[in-house]
Amino acid sequence: MKNIINNIEIIHGDLTKMNLDIIVNAANHTLLGGGGIDGIIHYKAGPELLEECKKLNGCEIGSAKMTNGYKLPCKKIIHACGPMYYANKVEAPNKLKNCYRKCIELAEKYRIENNLEIITIGFPCISTGIYHYPKDEACKIAIDTIIQCTNPNIEVKFVCYDELDYKLYINYFNEINKGVLLIWTPFLGHKKRGFIMSKINYEERINLYYDRKNGMSFTSLKSKYGINKSGIEYLVRLIDKHGFDILRTNENKSYSSREKERILNRILIDNESILSVSIDEGLIAKGMLNNWLKKYRENGYNIVERKRGRPTMPKLINKKENETDKEKIKRLEQENLYLKAELEYSKKLRAVVQARKNQQQKKK
């Protein structure tokens, strides 16, 4: 299988002069031309491009449409309509990701229809011009999305006209290519079952993911990457759910006590499975959740060491013989808080016991 990373290239140059199968135009929703790269592509392609675009009836934000290349060196042009960043900051990342995904879908469709073994596609920096999408964020979205959704039959060129964009793409690409992921995998070579850390660089992670998607057996994958079946399945499901970016953003993430308790409540109260919760929350290792759960059942609210100044439980105040009204009120308030905490813990334990009983009855 070809390496996905090797199919991506960062170029400092003019996209309209590139001899590629397809180039991508950072268009607006009308598809009738505009400023920046959009206006340059329409100018160099000739008036025939505008006539074809008029027949397309515009394009939705976050989508793309394909036309002929006309007077440009490329065969086809994909017009991607990126989002305006300040119009809706919440939806903008997903809209931008969808642009890149749609472009790859159209490119793959073109490749299959024309019986081509390999095609080349060039991308500009979408939405970073007059749409004011932050350049660093757009760069990460572009590279991460292309790595996740492309295949070995599509060679991708990120063509940056601006020097700042070029440096951002080069730096981020080198960072993820040399990155290391720590994955928990079951260690079977010892009598006592446990876990060991396996170091896999970013390139190997991508290859492992696509090798599995292409049908390689678990035995072959284990001999190639040193990870057993459960570790491979977990990695694949995690990437399917969150994309490749989750492997870096959550690698060294620390969780507060409240976050851990919220995650554990999904198992203790909502009766969700450990595997589904781990994947849904984007935990790099499901062993983390097993460890939290074990500590929680043993110690209640003392599930983790909390930061200094954050007591795990309200401290009880001993009753004094001649306490004032103010001291008595404070003592009773602390006792009330303590009893509430104990009651909450008891409810959760009862839920765990009840869940076990239900499982046993189902087995019978």
MOMOVEN-V458710 format. One record per pair of residues at least 24 apart in sequence whose C-alpha atoms are under 10 Angstrom apart, sorted by the first residue. I is the first residue (numbers start at 1). J is the second residue. Records with the same first field share a line. If there is no record, write none. Layout:
I: J / J
//
This chain:
1: 152 / 207 / 210 / 211 / 214
2: 151 / 152 / 153 / 207 / 210
3: 151 / 152 / 203 / 204 / 206 / 207 / 210
4: 146 / 147 / 148 / 150 / 151 / 152 / 153 / 154 / 155 / 156 / 203 / 206 / 207 / 210
5: 146 / 147 / 152 / 155 / 156 / 173 / 176 / 177 / 202 / 203 / 204 / 206 / 207
6: 152 / 155 / 156 / 203
7: 120 / 147 / 150 / 151 / 152 / 153 / 154 / 155 / 156 / 157
8: 120 / 121 / 122 / 143 / 146 / 147 / 150 / 152 / 154 / 155 / 156 / 157 / 158 / 173
9: 122 / 155 / 156 / 157 / 158 / 159 / 169 / 170 / 173
10: 122 / 123 / 156 / 157 / 158 / 159 / 160 / 166 / 167 / 169 / 170 / 173
11: 122 / 123 / 157 / 158 / 159 / 160 / 161 / 166 / 169 / 170
12: 158 / 159 / 160 / 161 / 162 / 163 / 164 / 165 / 166 / 167 / 170
13: 158 / 159 / 160 / 161 / 162 / 163 / 166
14: 124 / 159 / 160 / 161 / 162
15: 40 / 41 / 73 / 74 / 122 / 123 / 124 / 157 / 158 / 159 / 160 / 161
16: 40 / 41 / 44 / 45 / 72 / 73 / 74 / 122 / 124 / 159
17: 44 / 72 / 73 / 74
18: 72 / 73 / 74 / 121 / 122 / 157 / 159
19: 72 / 73 / 74 / 75 / 120 / 121 / 122
20: 72 / 73 / 74 / 75 / 76 / 119 / 120 / 121 / 122 / 155 / 156 / 157
21: 69 / 73 / 74 / 75 / 76 / 77 / 107 / 110 / 111 / 118 / 119 / 120 / 121 / 122 / 155
22: 66 / 67 / 68 / 69 / 73 / 74 / 75 / 76 / 77 / 78 / 103 / 106 / 107 / 110 / 119 / 120 / 121 / 122 / 123 / 156
23: 66 / 69 / 72 / 73 / 74 / 75 / 76 / 77 / 78 / 79 / 103 / 107 / 120 / 121 / 122 / 123 / 124 / 156 / 157 / 159
24: 64 / 65 / 66 / 76 / 77 / 78 / 79 / 80 / 100 / 103 / 121 / 122 / 123 / 124 / 125 / 126 / 158
25: 64 / 65 / 66 / 77 / 78 / 79 / 80 / 81 / 82 / 122 / 123 / 124 / 125 / 126
26: 64 / 78 / 79 / 80 / 81 / 82 / 99 / 123 / 124 / 125 / 126 / 127 / 128 / 129
27: 58 / 59 / 61 / 64 / 65 / 78 / 79 / 80 / 81 / 82 / 126 / 127
28: 58 / 59 / 60 / 61 / 79 / 80 / 81 / 82 / 83 / 84 / 127 / 131
29: 57 / 58 / 59 / 60 / 61 / 62 / 63 / 64 / 79 / 80 / 81 / 82 / 83
30: 54 / 56 / 57 / 58 / 59 / 60 / 81
31: 55 / 56 / 57 / 58 / 59 / 64 / 65 / 79 / 80 / 81
32: 56 / 57 / 58
35: 129 / 130
36: 129 / 130
37: 124 / 125 / 126 / 129 / 161
38: 79
41: 69 / 71 / 72 / 77
42: 69 / 70 / 71 / 72
43: 71 / 72
44: 69 / 70 / 71 / 72 / 73
45: 69 / 70 / 71 / 72 / 73 / 74 / 77
46: 70 / 71 / 72
47: 71
49: 77
53: 79
60: 95 / 99
61: 92 / 95 / 96 / 98 / 99
62: 91 / 92 / 93 / 94 / 95 / 96 / 97 / 98 / 99 / 100 / 101 / 102
63: 95 / 96 / 97 / 98 / 99 / 100 / 101 / 102 / 103
64: 98 / 99 / 100 / 101 / 102 / 103 / 104 / 105 / 106
65: 102 / 103 / 106
66: 103 / 106 / 107 / 110
74: 120 / 121 / 122
76: 107 / 110 / 121
77: 103 / 107 / 121 / 122
78: 102 / 103 / 104 / 106 / 107 / 121 / 122 / 123
79: 103
80: 123 / 126 / 127
81: 126 / 127
82: 125 / 126 / 127 / 128 / 131 / 133
83: 126 / 127 / 128 / 131 / 132 / 133
84: 127 / 128 / 129 / 130 / 131 / 132 / 133
85: 127 / 128 / 130 / 131 / 132 / 133 / 134
86: 131 / 132 / 133
87: 131
89: 133
92: 127 / 133 / 138
93: 133 / 137 / 138 / 141
94: 141
96: 126 / 127 / 133 / 138 / 141 / 142 / 145
97: 138 / 141 / 142 / 143 / 144 / 145 / 146
98: 145
99: 126 / 142 / 145
100: 126 / 141 / 142 / 143 / 144 / 145 / 146 / 149 / 150
101: 142 / 145 / 146 / 148 / 149 / 150
102: 149
103: 146 / 150
104: 145 / 146 / 149 / 150 / 151 / 154 / 156
105: 149 / 150
107: 150 / 154
108: 150 / 151 / 153 / 154
111: 153 / 154
116: 153
117: 152 / 153 / 154
118: 151 / 152 / 153 / 154 / 155
119: 152 / 153 / 154 / 155 / 156
120: 153 / 154 / 155 / 156 / 157
121: 154 / 155 / 156 / 157 / 158 / 159
122: 155 / 156 / 157 / 158 / 159 / 160
123: 156 / 157 / 158 / 159 / 160
124: 157 / 158 / 159 / 160 / 161 / 165
125: 158 / 159 / 160 / 161 / 162 / 165 / 166 / 169
128: 165
135: 164 / 165 / 168 / 169
136: 164 / 165 / 168 / 169 / 172
137: 168
138: 165 / 168 / 169
139: 165 / 166 / 168 / 169 / 170 / 172 / 173
140: 168 / 169 / 172 / 173 / 176 / 245
141: 245
142: 169
143: 169 / 172 / 173 / 176 / 245
144: 172 / 173 / 176 / 243 / 244 / 245
145: 243 / 244 / 245
147: 206 / 243 / 244 / 245
148: 206 / 209 / 210 / 239 / 240 / 243 / 244 / 245
149: 243
151: 210
152: 210
175: 202
176: 201 / 202 / 203 / 245 / 248
177: 201 / 202 / 203 / 204
178: 202 / 203
179: 203 / 247 / 248
180: 204 / 205 / 247 / 248 / 251
181: 205 / 247 / 248 / 251 / 252 / 284
182: 247 / 248 / 251 / 252 / 284 / 285
183: 227 / 231 / 232 / 234 / 235 / 247 / 251 / 284 / 285 / 286
184: 227 / 230 / 231 / 234 / 235 / 284 / 285 / 286 / 287 / 288
185: 226 / 227 / 228 / 229 / 230 / 231 / 232 / 234 / 285 / 286 / 287
186: 227 / 228 / 229 / 230 / 231 / 287
187: 227 / 228
188: 228
194: 287
195: 287
197: 227
198: 225 / 226 / 227
199: 225 / 226
200: 225 / 226 / 227
202: 244 / 247 / 248
205: 232 / 235 / 236 / 239 / 244 / 247
206: 236 / 239 / 244
208: 232 / 235 / 236
209: 233 / 235 / 236 / 237 / 239 / 240 / 244
210: 236
212: 236
231: 285 / 286
234: 275 / 278 / 279 / 284 / 285 / 286
235: 279 / 284 / 285
237: 276 / 279 / 280
238: 276 / 278 / 279 / 280 / 281 / 282 / 283 / 284 / 285
239: 279 / 282
240: 279
241: 279 / 280 / 281 / 282
242: 279 / 280 / 281 / 282
246: 282 / 283 / 284
247: 282 / 283 / 284
248: 284
249: 282 / 284
250: 281 / 282 / 283 / 284
251: 282 / 283 / 284 / 285
252: 284
253: 283 / 284
256: 304 / 305 / 306 / 307
257: 301 / 302 / 303 / 304 / 305 / 306 / 307 / 310 / 312
258: 306
260: 289 / 292 / 293 / 296 / 303 / 304
261: 292 / 293 / 296 / 301 / 303 / 304
263: 289 / 292 / 293
264: 289 / 290 / 292 / 293 / 296
265: 293 / 348
267: 293 / 348 / 351 / 352
268: 293 / 297 / 347 / 348 / 349 / 350 / 351 / 352 / 353 / 355
269: 347 / 348 / 349 / 350 / 351 / 352 / 355
270: 351 / 352 / 355
271: 351 / 352 / 355
296: 345 / 349
297: 345 / 348 / 349 / 352
299: 345
300: 341 / 342 / 344 / 345 / 346 / 348 / 349
301: 341 / 342 / 344 / 345
312: 341
313: 337 / 338 / 341 / 342
314: 338 / 339 / 341
//
